[in-house]
């Protein structure tokens, strides 16, 4: 049985971390989890909770869903290794919403918009690249990805 290839963002804490560990420890090994986070210096808790699964059903990678190049690099690496991505699980938070130039009253709105924009960008790129890898993408989509294959 082929494992489901799962790409999860926001795995340094919270629901991203919990989901990555939960799927990686599946007794039947039905999932191979690529757990990502912006800052790999924060991978300690994930490494500790998933230490039995590292390198087998759990792989930790850097990826910032708000950065196009970071998303593209990570998606390409997973597709080059696995040939597909079956599940995308996207979480996004910011420890400092003021970085978006928001006043205290505007922070949650700006953060929510940034989160939604990052998630859409990530989903569109990963989905299109996955389809291109499977040979199911029309020429227009390949041009969008900068890929004429």
N, CA, C and O atoms as a GROMACS GRO file, in nm:
protein
  596
    1UNK      N    1   0.083  -0.119   0.000
    1UNK     CA    2   0.000   0.000   0.000
    1UNK      C    3   0.088   0.125   0.000
    1UNK      O    4   0.179   0.137   0.081
    2UNK      N    5   0.060   0.218  -0.091
    2UNK     CA    6   0.132   0.344  -0.094
    2UNK      C    7   0.090   0.431   0.023
    2UNK      O    8  -0.028   0.441   0.056
    3UNK      N    9   0.187   0.493   0.084
    3UNK     CA   10   0.159   0.589   0.190
    3UNK      C   11   0.100   0.716   0.128
    3UNK      O   12   0.136   0.754   0.017
    4UNK      N   13   0.012   0.780   0.202
    4UNK     CA   14  -0.038   0.911   0.162
    4UNK      C   15   0.071   1.013   0.196
    4UNK      O   16   0.124   1.014   0.307
    5UNK      N   17   0.105   1.098   0.100
    5UNK     CA   18   0.207   1.200   0.121
    5UNK      C   19   0.136   1.326   0.170
    5UNK      O   20   0.050   1.381   0.100
    6UNK      N   21   0.173   1.369   0.291
    6UNK     CA   22   0.105   1.479   0.358
    6UNK      C   23   0.204   1.593   0.379
    6UNK      O   24   0.312   1.572   0.434
    7UNK      N   25   0.167   1.713   0.337
    7UNK     CA   26   0.248   1.832   0.358
    7UNK      C   27   0.172   1.924   0.453
    7UNK      O   28   0.062   1.969   0.423
    8UNK      N   29   0.233   1.952   0.569
    8UNK     CA   30   0.168   2.031   0.673
    8UNK      C   31   0.255   2.152   0.704
    8UNK      O   32   0.376   2.140   0.720
    9UNK      N   33   0.193   2.270   0.712
    9UNK     CA   34   0.265   2.390   0.753
    9UNK      C   35   0.237   2.420   0.900
    9UNK      O   36   0.144   2.366   0.959
   10UNK      N   37   0.318   2.506   0.957
   10UNK     CA   38   0.296   2.551   1.094
   10UNK      C   39   0.319   2.444   1.199
   10UNK      O   40   0.243   2.436   1.296
   11UNK      N   41   0.420   2.362   1.182
   11UNK     CA   42   0.440   2.246   1.269
   11UNK      C   43   0.532   2.271   1.388
   11UNK      O   44   0.569   2.176   1.457
   12UNK      N   45   0.568   2.396   1.414
   12UNK     CA   46   0.652   2.422   1.531
   12UNK      C   47   0.571   2.418   1.660
   12UNK      O   48   0.628   2.404   1.769
   13UNK      N   49   0.438   2.430   1.649
   13UNK     CA   50   0.352   2.426   1.768
   13UNK      C   51   0.206   2.406   1.725
   13UNK      O   52   0.174   2.403   1.606
   14UNK      N   53   0.121   2.394   1.824
   14UNK     CA   54  -0.023   2.394   1.800
   14UNK      C   55  -0.074   2.279   1.716
   14UNK      O   56  -0.022   2.167   1.722
   15UNK      N   57  -0.178   2.310   1.637
   15UNK     CA   58  -0.247   2.206   1.561
   15UNK      C   59  -0.158   2.147   1.451
   15UNK      O   60  -0.173   2.029   1.418
   16UNK      N   61  -0.068   2.226   1.395
   16UNK     CA   62   0.023   2.173   1.294
   16UNK      C   63   0.113   2.066   1.351
   16UNK      O   64   0.129   1.960   1.292
   17UNK      N   65   0.172   2.094   1.466
   17UNK     CA   66   0.258   1.997   1.533
   17UNK      C   67   0.179   1.873   1.572
   17UNK      O   68   0.222   1.760   1.546
   18UNK      N   69   0.063   1.892   1.634
   18UNK     CA   70  -0.017   1.779   1.680
   18UNK      C   71  -0.060   1.690   1.564
   18UNK      O   72  -0.059   1.568   1.575
   19UNK      N   73  -0.099   1.751   1.453
   19UNK     CA   74  -0.142   1.675   1.336
   19UNK      C   75  -0.025   1.596   1.276
   19UNK      O   76  -0.040   1.480   1.240
   20UNK      N   77   0.090   1.661   1.265
   20UNK     CA   78   0.208   1.594   1.209
   20UNK      C   79   0.245   1.470   1.291
   20UNK      O   80   0.269   1.363   1.235
   21UNK      N   81   0.250   1.485   1.422
   21UNK     CA   82   0.286   1.372   1.508
   21UNK      C   83   0.179   1.263   1.503
   21UNK      O   84   0.211   1.145   1.496
   22UNK      N   85   0.053   1.304   1.507
   22UNK     CA   86  -0.057   1.207   1.504
   22UNK      C   87  -0.052   1.120   1.378
   22UNK      O   88  -0.065   0.998   1.386
   23UNK      N   89  -0.032   1.183   1.262
   23UNK     CA   90  -0.027   1.107   1.137
   23UNK      C   91   0.101   1.025   1.125
   23UNK      O   92   0.099   0.912   1.077
   24UNK      N   93   0.213   1.081   1.168
   24UNK     CA   94   0.341   1.010   1.158
   24UNK      C   95   0.343   0.885   1.243
   24UNK      O   96   0.409   0.787   1.207
   25UNK      N   97   0.272   0.885   1.355
   25UNK     CA   98   0.277   0.768   1.444
   25UNK      C   99   0.170   0.664   1.412
   25UNK      O  100   0.152   0.569   1.488
   26UNK      N  101   0.100   0.680   1.302
   26UNK     CA  102  -0.001   0.582   1.260
   26UNK      C  103   0.063   0.442   1.256
   26UNK      O  104   0.161   0.421   1.185
   27UNK      N  105   0.007   0.351   1.330
   27UNK     CA  106   0.064   0.216   1.343
   27UNK      C  107   0.075   0.143   1.209
   27UNK      O  108   0.164   0.060   1.190
   28UNK      N  109  -0.015   0.173   1.116
   28UNK     CA  110  -0.013   0.107   0.985
   28UNK      C  111   0.077   0.180   0.885
   28UNK      O  112   0.090   0.138   0.770
   29UNK      N  113   0.137   0.290   0.929
   29UNK     CA  114   0.226   0.370   0.845
   29UNK      C  115   0.160   0.410   0.713
   29UNK      O  116   0.219   0.398   0.606
   30UNK      N  117   0.038   0.457   0.723
   30UNK     CA  118  -0.036   0.497   0.604
   30UNK      C  119   0.003   0.634   0.552
   30UNK      O  120  -0.039   0.674   0.443
   31UNK      N  121   0.083   0.710   0.630
   31UNK     CA  122   0.117   0.847   0.594
   31UNK      C  123   0.267   0.871   0.602
   31UNK      O  124   0.336   0.818   0.689
   32UNK      N  125   0.316   0.950   0.510
   32UNK     CA  126   0.450   1.007   0.522
   32UNK      C  127   0.428   1.156   0.532
   32UNK      O  128   0.375   1.219   0.440
   33UNK      N  129   0.469   1.213   0.644
   33UNK     CA  130   0.439   1.352   0.676
   33UNK      C  131   0.562   1.440   0.654
   33UNK      O  132   0.669   1.413   0.708
   34UNK      N  133   0.543   1.544   0.576
   34UNK     CA  134   0.642   1.650   0.562
   34UNK      C  135   0.591   1.765   0.647
   34UNK      O  136   0.500   1.838   0.608
   35UNK      N  137   0.651   1.779   0.765
   35UNK     CA  138   0.612   1.880   0.862
   35UNK      C  139   0.699   2.003   0.841
   35UNK      O  140   0.822   1.993   0.848
   36UNK      N  141   0.638   2.117   0.815
   36UNK     CA  142   0.715   2.236   0.783
   36UNK      C  143   0.688   2.347   0.884
   36UNK      O  144   0.587   2.350   0.954
   37UNK      N  145   0.785   2.439   0.887
   37UNK     CA  146   0.773   2.557   0.972
   37UNK      C  147   0.865   2.665   0.915
   37UNK      O  148   0.961   2.635   0.844
   38UNK      N  149   0.835   2.790   0.947
   38UNK     CA  150   0.918   2.900   0.898
   38UNK      C  151   1.059   2.894   0.954
   38UNK      O  152   1.156   2.914   0.881
   39UNK      N  153   1.071   2.866   1.082
   39UNK     CA  154   1.198   2.876   1.152
   39UNK      C  155   1.235   2.739   1.210
   39UNK      O  156   1.175   2.693   1.307
   40UNK      N  157   1.334   2.676   1.150
   40UNK     CA  158   1.374   2.543   1.196
   40UNK      C  159   1.437   2.544   1.335
   40UNK      O  160   1.454   2.438   1.396
   41UNK      N  161   1.471   2.661   1.386
   41UNK     CA  162   1.521   2.669   1.523
   41UNK      C  163   1.412   2.631   1.623
   41UNK      O  164   1.442   2.605   1.740
   42UNK      N  165   1.287   2.629   1.578
   42UNK     CA  166   1.174   2.596   1.666
   42UNK      C  167   1.126   2.452   1.649
   42UNK      O  168   1.014   2.419   1.687
   43UNK      N  169   1.210   2.366   1.593
   43UNK     CA  170   1.168   2.229   1.566
   43UNK      C  171   1.184   2.135   1.685
   43UNK      O  172   1.149   2.017   1.675
   44UNK      N  173   1.236   2.184   1.796
   44UNK     CA  174   1.267   2.099   1.911
   44UNK      C  175   1.150   2.016   1.962
   44UNK      O  176   1.165   1.896   1.985
   45UNK      N  177   1.035   2.079   1.981
   45UNK     CA  178   0.920   2.004   2.033
   45UNK      C  179   0.875   1.897   1.934
   45UNK      O  180   0.840   1.786   1.974
   46UNK      N  181   0.874   1.930   1.805
   46UNK     CA  182   0.836   1.833   1.703
   46UNK      C  183   0.935   1.717   1.699
   46UNK      O  184   0.895   1.601   1.691
   47UNK      N  185   1.063   1.748   1.706
   47UNK     CA  186   1.164   1.641   1.708
   47UNK      C  187   1.147   1.552   1.830
   47UNK      O  188   1.160   1.430   1.822
   48UNK      N  189   1.119   1.613   1.943
   48UNK     CA  190   1.103   1.535   2.066
   48UNK      C  191   0.979   1.445   2.058
   48UNK      O  192   0.987   1.326   2.088
   49UNK      N  193   0.866   1.501   2.018
   49UNK     CA  194   0.743   1.423   2.013
   49UNK      C  195   0.741   1.321   1.900
   49UNK      O  196   0.672   1.220   1.908
   50UNK      N  197   0.818   1.348   1.794
   50UNK     CA  198   0.818   1.258   1.679
   50UNK      C  199   0.948   1.182   1.659
   50UNK      O  200   0.972   1.128   1.551
   51UNK      N  201   1.034   1.178   1.761
   51UNK     CA  202   1.168   1.121   1.745
   51UNK      C  203   1.169   0.978   1.693
   51UNK      O  204   1.261   0.940   1.622
   52UNK      N  205   1.069   0.899   1.727
   52UNK     CA  206   1.065   0.759   1.681
   52UNK      C  207   1.034   0.748   1.531
   52UNK      O  208   1.057   0.643   1.471
   53UNK      N  209   0.984   0.854   1.472
   53UNK     CA  210   0.934   0.848   1.334
   53UNK      C  211   1.019   0.929   1.237
   53UNK      O  212   0.998   0.922   1.115
   54UNK      N  213   1.116   1.008   1.289
   54UNK     CA  214   1.199   1.093   1.204
   54UNK      C  215   1.272   1.009   1.099
   54UNK      O  216   1.331   0.905   1.130
   55UNK      N  217   1.266   1.054   0.976
   55UNK     CA  218   1.332   0.985   0.866
   55UNK      C  219   1.253   0.870   0.808
   55UNK      O  220   1.289   0.818   0.702
   56UNK      N  221   1.147   0.831   0.874
   56UNK     CA  222   1.062   0.722   0.824
   56UNK      C  223   0.927   0.780   0.782
   56UNK      O  224   0.902   0.797   0.663
   57UNK      N  225   0.843   0.807   0.878
   57UNK     CA  226   0.711   0.864   0.844
   57UNK      C  227   0.704   1.012   0.875
   57UNK      O  228   0.598   1.073   0.859
   58UNK      N  229   0.813   1.072   0.920
   58UNK     CA  230   0.816   1.215   0.954
   58UNK      C  231   0.944   1.279   0.902
   58UNK      O  232   1.055   1.234   0.932
   59UNK      N  233   0.926   1.385   0.823
   59UNK     CA  234   1.038   1.463   0.770
   59UNK      C  235   1.010   1.609   0.805
   59UNK      O  236   0.899   1.658   0.785
   60UNK      N  237   1.110   1.678   0.857
   60UNK     CA  238   1.095   1.818   0.895
   60UNK      C  239   1.166   1.905   0.793
   60UNK      O  240   1.282   1.880   0.758
   61UNK      N  241   1.096   2.009   0.744
   61UNK     CA  242   1.151   2.099   0.643
   61UNK      C  243   1.115   2.243   0.678
   61UNK      O  244   1.017   2.269   0.747
   62UNK      N  245   1.195   2.335   0.628
   62UNK     CA  246   1.163   2.478   0.640
   62UNK      C  247   1.069   2.517   0.527
   62UNK      O  248   1.090   2.480   0.412
   63UNK      N  249   0.964   2.593   0.560
   63UNK     CA  250   0.876   2.651   0.458
   63UNK      C  251   0.797   2.764   0.520
   63UNK      O  252   0.737   2.748   0.627
   64UNK      N  253   0.797   2.878   0.453
   64UNK     CA  254   0.719   2.993   0.495
   64UNK      C  255   0.606   3.011   0.394
   64UNK      O  256   0.632   3.049   0.280
   65UNK      N  257   0.481   2.983   0.435
   65UNK     CA  258   0.369   2.989   0.341
   65UNK      C  259   0.342   3.130   0.289
   65UNK      O  260   0.267   3.146   0.192
   66UNK      N  261   0.400   3.232   0.351
   66UNK     CA  262   0.380   3.368   0.302
   66UNK      C  263   0.487   3.408   0.202
   66UNK      O  264   0.488   3.522   0.155
   67UNK      N  265   0.578   3.316   0.168
   67UNK     CA  266   0.686   3.345   0.076
   67UNK      C  267   0.679   3.249  -0.043
   67UNK      O  268   0.698   3.129  -0.027
   68UNK      N  269   0.653   3.304  -0.161
   68UNK     CA  270   0.636   3.221  -0.281
   68UNK      C  271   0.755   3.129  -0.307
   68UNK      O  272   0.736   3.011  -0.336
   69UNK      N  273   0.877   3.182  -0.297
   69UNK     CA  274   0.995   3.101  -0.327
   69UNK      C  275   1.010   2.985  -0.229
   69UNK      O  276   1.048   2.875  -0.267
   70UNK      N  277   0.979   3.012  -0.103
   70UNK     CA  278   0.987   2.908  -0.001
   70UNK      C  279   0.886   2.796  -0.029
   70UNK      O  280   0.919   2.678  -0.020
   71UNK      N  281   0.764   2.835  -0.064
   71UNK     CA  282   0.661   2.736  -0.097
   71UNK      C  283   0.702   2.655  -0.218
   71UNK      O  284   0.695   2.532  -0.216
   72UNK      N  285   0.746   2.723  -0.324
   72UNK     CA  286   0.784   2.655  -0.446
   72UNK      C  287   0.898   2.556  -0.421
   72UNK      O  288   0.895   2.443  -0.469
   73UNK      N  289   0.999   2.599  -0.346
   73UNK     CA  290   1.114   2.514  -0.316
   73UNK      C  291   1.071   2.387  -0.242
   73UNK      O  292   1.111   2.277  -0.278
   74UNK      N  293   0.989   2.405  -0.140
   74UNK     CA  294   0.948   2.290  -0.060
   74UNK      C  295   0.859   2.196  -0.140
   74UNK      O  296   0.878   2.074  -0.136
   75UNK      N  297   0.762   2.250  -0.213
   75UNK     CA  298   0.674   2.167  -0.294
   75UNK      C  299   0.756   2.089  -0.397
   75UNK      O  300   0.733   1.970  -0.416
   76UNK      N  301   0.849   2.155  -0.462
   76UNK     CA  302   0.935   2.088  -0.561
   76UNK      C  303   1.015   1.975  -0.496
   76UNK      O  304   1.026   1.867  -0.553
   77UNK      N  305   1.071   2.000  -0.379
   77UNK     CA  306   1.150   1.898  -0.312
   77UNK      C  307   1.065   1.775  -0.278
   77UNK      O  308   1.108   1.661  -0.297
   78UNK      N  309   0.945   1.798  -0.227
   78UNK     CA  310   0.857   1.686  -0.192
   78UNK      C  311   0.817   1.610  -0.319
   78UNK      O  312   0.819   1.487  -0.321
   79UNK      N  313   0.780   1.683  -0.423
   79UNK     CA  314   0.740   1.616  -0.547
   79UNK      C  315   0.856   1.542  -0.612
   79UNK      O  316   0.837   1.434  -0.668
   80UNK      N  317   0.976   1.599  -0.606
   80UNK     CA  318   1.092   1.530  -0.661
   80UNK      C  319   1.119   1.400  -0.586
   80UNK      O  320   1.159   1.300  -0.646
   81UNK      N  321   1.098   1.401  -0.455
   81UNK     CA  322   1.122   1.283  -0.373
   81UNK      C  323   1.010   1.182  -0.382
   81UNK      O  324   1.035   1.062  -0.397
   82UNK      N  325   0.886   1.228  -0.375
   82UNK     CA  326   0.770   1.139  -0.363
   82UNK      C  327   0.689   1.121  -0.491
   82UNK      O  328   0.619   1.022  -0.508
   83UNK      N  329   0.700   1.219  -0.582
   83UNK     CA  330   0.623   1.211  -0.705
   83UNK      C  331   0.481   1.266  -0.695
   83UNK      O  332   0.411   1.277  -0.795
   84UNK      N  333   0.439   1.299  -0.574
   84UNK     CA  334   0.303   1.352  -0.555
   84UNK      C  335   0.289   1.408  -0.414
   84UNK      O  336   0.370   1.381  -0.325
   85UNK      N  337   0.183   1.486  -0.397
   85UNK     CA  338   0.139   1.531  -0.265
   85UNK      C  339  -0.009   1.498  -0.259
   85UNK      O  340  -0.086   1.545  -0.343
   86UNK      N  341  -0.050   1.419  -0.162
   86UNK     CA  342  -0.189   1.376  -0.152
   86UNK      C  343  -0.273   1.466  -0.063
   86UNK      O  344  -0.392   1.485  -0.089
   87UNK      N  345  -0.212   1.521   0.041
   87UNK     CA  346  -0.287   1.600   0.139
   87UNK      C  347  -0.208   1.726   0.172
   87UNK      O  348  -0.089   1.720   0.200
   88UNK      N  349  -0.277   1.842   0.168
   88UNK     CA  350  -0.220   1.969   0.213
   88UNK      C  351  -0.295   2.010   0.339
   88UNK      O  352  -0.418   2.015   0.341
   89UNK      N  353  -0.221   2.038   0.444
   89UNK     CA  354  -0.280   2.085   0.569
   89UNK      C  355  -0.207   2.214   0.604
   89UNK      O  356  -0.090   2.210   0.642
   90UNK      N  357  -0.276   2.327   0.591
   90UNK     CA  358  -0.212   2.456   0.602
   90UNK      C  359  -0.258   2.529   0.727
   90UNK      O  360  -0.377   2.555   0.744
   91UNK      N  361  -0.163   2.561   0.814
   91UNK     CA  362  -0.191   2.648   0.927
   91UNK      C  363  -0.098   2.767   0.915
   91UNK      O  364   0.012   2.755   0.860
   92UNK      N  365  -0.141   2.880   0.965
   92UNK     CA  366  -0.061   3.001   0.951
   92UNK      C  367  -0.092   3.092   1.068
   92UNK      O  368  -0.208   3.125   1.093
   93UNK      N  369   0.010   3.132   1.140
   93UNK     CA  370  -0.005   3.232   1.245
   93UNK      C  371   0.117   3.321   1.243
   93UNK      O  372   0.219   3.287   1.183
   94UNK      N  373   0.107   3.432   1.307
   94UNK     CA  374   0.220   3.522   1.319
   94UNK      C  375   0.235   3.563   1.464
   94UNK      O  376   0.137   3.605   1.526
   95UNK      N  377   0.355   3.552   1.519
   95UNK     CA  378   0.374   3.591   1.658
   95UNK      C  379   0.361   3.741   1.678
   95UNK      O  380   0.342   3.786   1.791
   96UNK      N  381   0.371   3.820   1.571
   96UNK     CA  382   0.367   3.965   1.583
   96UNK      C  383   0.290   4.024   1.467
   96UNK      O  384   0.347   4.052   1.362
   97UNK      N  385   0.160   4.042   1.484
   97UNK     CA  386   0.078   4.094   1.376
   97UNK      C  387   0.116   4.236   1.340
   97UNK      O  388   0.084   4.283   1.231
   98UNK      N  389   0.184   4.306   1.429
   98UNK     CA  390   0.226   4.443   1.399
   98UNK      C  391   0.324   4.448   1.282
   98UNK      O  392   0.342   4.553   1.221
   99UNK      N  393   0.387   4.334   1.251
   99UNK     CA  394   0.479   4.332   1.136
   99UNK      C  395   0.405   4.361   1.006
   99UNK      O  396   0.468   4.396   0.906
  100UNK      N  397   0.273   4.347   1.007
  100UNK     CA  398   0.195   4.377   0.888
  100UNK      C  399   0.154   4.524   0.884
  100UNK      O  400   0.075   4.564   0.798
  101UNK      N  401   0.208   4.606   0.975
  101UNK     CA  402   0.178   4.748   0.976
  101UNK      C  403   0.042   4.781   1.034
  101UNK      O  404  -0.016   4.883   0.998
  102UNK      N  405  -0.010   4.698   1.120
  102UNK     CA  406  -0.144   4.717   1.174
  102UNK      C  407  -0.140   4.781   1.311
  102UNK      O  408  -0.050   4.756   1.391
  103UNK      N  409  -0.239   4.864   1.338
  103UNK     CA  410  -0.257   4.913   1.474
  103UNK      C  411  -0.324   4.802   1.553
  103UNK      O  412  -0.367   4.702   1.496
  104UNK      N  413  -0.332   4.819   1.682
  104UNK     CA  414  -0.387   4.712   1.766
  104UNK      C  415  -0.528   4.671   1.722
  104UNK      O  416  -0.560   4.552   1.720
  105UNK      N  417  -0.612   4.767   1.686
  105UNK     CA  418  -0.748   4.737   1.644
  105UNK      C  419  -0.757   4.669   1.509
  105UNK      O  420  -0.857   4.602   1.480
  106UNK      N  421  -0.655   4.685   1.426
  106UNK     CA  422  -0.656   4.628   1.290
  106UNK      C  423  -0.581   4.496   1.281
  106UNK      O  424  -0.588   4.429   1.178
  107UNK      N  425  -0.509   4.458   1.384
  107UNK     CA  426  -0.419   4.343   1.376
  107UNK      C  427  -0.489   4.215   1.335
  107UNK      O  428  -0.441   4.144   1.248
  108UNK      N  429  -0.601   4.184   1.397
  108UNK     CA  430  -0.664   4.056   1.365
  108UNK      C  431  -0.715   4.051   1.222
  108UNK      O  432  -0.704   3.947   1.157
  109UNK      N  433  -0.770   4.162   1.171
  109UNK     CA  434  -0.816   4.165   1.031
  109UNK      C  435  -0.701   4.148   0.934
  109UNK      O  436  -0.709   4.070   0.840
  110UNK      N  437  -0.592   4.222   0.957
  110UNK     CA  438  -0.477   4.212   0.867
  110UNK      C  439  -0.414   4.074   0.874
  110UNK      O  440  -0.375   4.018   0.771
  111UNK      N  441  -0.404   4.018   0.993
  111UNK     CA  442  -0.346   3.885   1.009
  111UNK      C  443  -0.433   3.781   0.940
  111UNK      O  444  -0.381   3.691   0.874
  112UNK      N  445  -0.564   3.793   0.954
  112UNK     CA  446  -0.653   3.698   0.888
  112UNK      C  447  -0.641   3.707   0.736
  112UNK      O  448  -0.636   3.604   0.669
  113UNK      N  449  -0.635   3.829   0.682
  113UNK     CA  450  -0.618   3.845   0.536
  113UNK      C  451  -0.485   3.787   0.490
  113UNK      O  452  -0.479   3.720   0.387
  114UNK      N  453  -0.378   3.813   0.566
  114UNK     CA  454  -0.247   3.760   0.529
  114UNK      C  455  -0.249   3.608   0.532
  114UNK      O  456  -0.191   3.542   0.446
  115UNK      N  457  -0.316   3.552   0.631
  115UNK     CA  458  -0.328   3.408   0.642
  115UNK      C  459  -0.401   3.349   0.524
  115UNK      O  460  -0.357   3.250   0.465
  116UNK      N  461  -0.514   3.408   0.490
  116UNK     CA  462  -0.594   3.358   0.378
  116UNK      C  463  -0.516   3.371   0.247
  116UNK      O  464  -0.517   3.279   0.166
  117UNK      N  465  -0.449   3.484   0.227
  117UNK     CA  466  -0.370   3.503   0.105
  117UNK      C  467  -0.259   3.398   0.095
  117UNK      O  468  -0.238   3.340  -0.012
  118UNK      N  469  -0.190   3.374   0.204
  118UNK     CA  470  -0.081   3.275   0.204
  118UNK      C  471  -0.136   3.136   0.176
  118UNK      O  472  -0.076   3.061   0.098
  119UNK      N  473  -0.247   3.102   0.237
  119UNK     CA  474  -0.306   2.970   0.216
  119UNK      C  475  -0.350   2.951   0.072
  119UNK      O  476  -0.326   2.845   0.013
  120UNK      N  477  -0.414   3.052   0.015
  120UNK     CA  478  -0.457   3.042  -0.125
  120UNK      C  479  -0.337   3.023  -0.217
  120UNK      O  480  -0.338   2.936  -0.304
  121UNK      N  481  -0.234   3.106  -0.197
  121UNK     CA  482  -0.115   3.097  -0.282
  121UNK      C  483  -0.053   2.958  -0.272
  121UNK      O  484  -0.016   2.898  -0.374
  122UNK      N  485  -0.043   2.907  -0.152
  122UNK     CA  486   0.016   2.775  -0.130
  122UNK      C  487  -0.066   2.666  -0.195
  122UNK      O  488  -0.012   2.580  -0.264
  123UNK      N  489  -0.196   2.669  -0.175
  123UNK     CA  490  -0.284   2.567  -0.232
  123UNK      C  491  -0.279   2.569  -0.384
  123UNK      O  492  -0.269   2.464  -0.447
  124UNK      N  493  -0.287   2.689  -0.443
  124UNK     CA  494  -0.285   2.700  -0.589
  124UNK      C  495  -0.154   2.645  -0.644
  124UNK      O  496  -0.156   2.565  -0.737
  125UNK      N  497  -0.041   2.688  -0.588
  125UNK     CA  498   0.087   2.643  -0.641
  125UNK      C  499   0.103   2.492  -0.625
  125UNK      O  500   0.138   2.423  -0.720
  126UNK      N  501   0.078   2.442  -0.505
  126UNK     CA  502   0.099   2.299  -0.480
  126UNK      C  503   0.006   2.214  -0.565
  126UNK      O  504   0.048   2.111  -0.618
  127UNK      N  505  -0.118   2.256  -0.579
  127UNK     CA  506  -0.214   2.180  -0.660
  127UNK      C  507  -0.173   2.180  -0.807
  127UNK      O  508  -0.174   2.076  -0.872
  128UNK      N  509  -0.137   2.297  -0.858
  128UNK     CA  510  -0.097   2.304  -0.999
  128UNK      C  511   0.031   2.226  -1.026
  128UNK      O  512   0.041   2.157  -1.128
  129UNK      N  513   0.127   2.235  -0.936
  129UNK     CA  514   0.252   2.161  -0.954
  129UNK      C  515   0.227   2.011  -0.947
  129UNK      O  516   0.287   1.934  -1.022
  130UNK      N  517   0.140   1.970  -0.858
  130UNK     CA  518   0.106   1.829  -0.845
  130UNK      C  519   0.042   1.778  -0.974
  130UNK      O  520   0.076   1.670  -1.023
  131UNK      N  521  -0.051   1.855  -1.029
  131UNK     CA  522  -0.116   1.817  -1.155
  131UNK      C  523  -0.014   1.812  -1.269
  131UNK      O  524  -0.019   1.723  -1.353
  132UNK      N  525   0.076   1.909  -1.272
  132UNK     CA  526   0.178   1.910  -1.377
  132UNK      C  527   0.265   1.785  -1.367
  132UNK      O  528   0.300   1.725  -1.468
  133UNK      N  529   0.299   1.748  -1.246
  133UNK     CA  530   0.382   1.628  -1.224
  133UNK      C  531   0.309   1.503  -1.276
  133UNK      O  532   0.372   1.411  -1.328
  134UNK      N  533   0.177   1.501  -1.261
  134UNK     CA  534   0.098   1.387  -1.306
  134UNK      C  535   0.062   1.396  -1.455
  134UNK      O  536  -0.003   1.306  -1.508
  135UNK      N  537   0.103   1.505  -1.522
  135UNK     CA  538   0.073   1.522  -1.664
  135UNK      C  539  -0.071   1.560  -1.690
  135UNK      O  540  -0.123   1.537  -1.799
  136UNK      N  541  -0.136   1.620  -1.590
  136UNK     CA  542  -0.277   1.655  -1.603
  136UNK      C  543  -0.302   1.805  -1.607
  136UNK      O  544  -0.413   1.849  -1.578
  137UNK      N  545  -0.202   1.883  -1.641
  137UNK     CA  546  -0.217   2.027  -1.641
  137UNK      C  547  -0.211   2.080  -1.783
  137UNK      O  548  -0.122   2.044  -1.860
  138UNK      N  549  -0.304   2.166  -1.818
  138UNK     CA  550  -0.308   2.226  -1.951
  138UNK      C  551  -0.188   2.320  -1.969
  138UNK      O  552  -0.128   2.363  -1.871
  139UNK      N  553  -0.156   2.353  -2.093
  139UNK     CA  554  -0.041   2.437  -2.123
  139UNK      C  555  -0.046   2.571  -2.050
  139UNK      O  556   0.058   2.621  -2.007
  140UNK      N  557  -0.166   2.632  -2.036
  140UNK     CA  558  -0.178   2.761  -1.970
  140UNK      C  559  -0.129   2.752  -1.825
  140UNK      O  560  -0.062   2.842  -1.776
  141UNK      N  561  -0.162   2.645  -1.758
  141UNK     CA  562  -0.119   2.626  -1.620
  141UNK      C  563   0.031   2.607  -1.610
  141UNK      O  564   0.094   2.655  -1.516
  142UNK      N  565   0.088   2.537  -1.705
  142UNK     CA  566   0.233   2.517  -1.705
  142UNK      C  567   0.305   2.650  -1.723
  142UNK      O  568   0.410   2.673  -1.662
  143UNK      N  569   0.250   2.738  -1.806
  143UNK     CA  570   0.310   2.868  -1.826
  143UNK      C  571   0.303   2.949  -1.696
  143UNK      O  572   0.398   3.021  -1.663
  144UNK      N  573   0.193   2.937  -1.622
  144UNK     CA  574   0.178   3.006  -1.493
  144UNK      C  575   0.289   2.964  -1.398
  144UNK      O  576   0.340   3.046  -1.321
  145UNK      N  577   0.326   2.838  -1.402
  145UNK     CA  578   0.430   2.786  -1.314
  145UNK      C  579   0.569   2.809  -1.369
  145UNK      O  580   0.668   2.776  -1.304
  146UNK      N  581   0.579   2.867  -1.489
  146UNK     CA  582   0.709   2.886  -1.550
  146UNK      C  583   0.768   2.756  -1.598
  146UNK      O  584   0.890   2.738  -1.597
  147UNK      N  585   0.681   2.665  -1.642
  147UNK     CA  586   0.723   2.531  -1.678
  147UNK      C  587   0.663   2.498  -1.814
  147UNK      O  588   0.541   2.490  -1.827
  148UNK      N  589   0.745   2.480  -1.913
  148UNK     CA  590   0.693   2.451  -2.046
  148UNK      C  591   0.699   2.302  -2.080
  148UNK      O  592   0.677   2.264  -2.194
  149UNK      N  593   0.730   2.217  -1.978
  149UNK     CA  594   0.739   2.074  -2.002
  149UNK      C  595   0.606   2.017  -2.045
  149UNK      O  596   0.596   1.897  -2.070
   0.00000   0.00000   0.00000
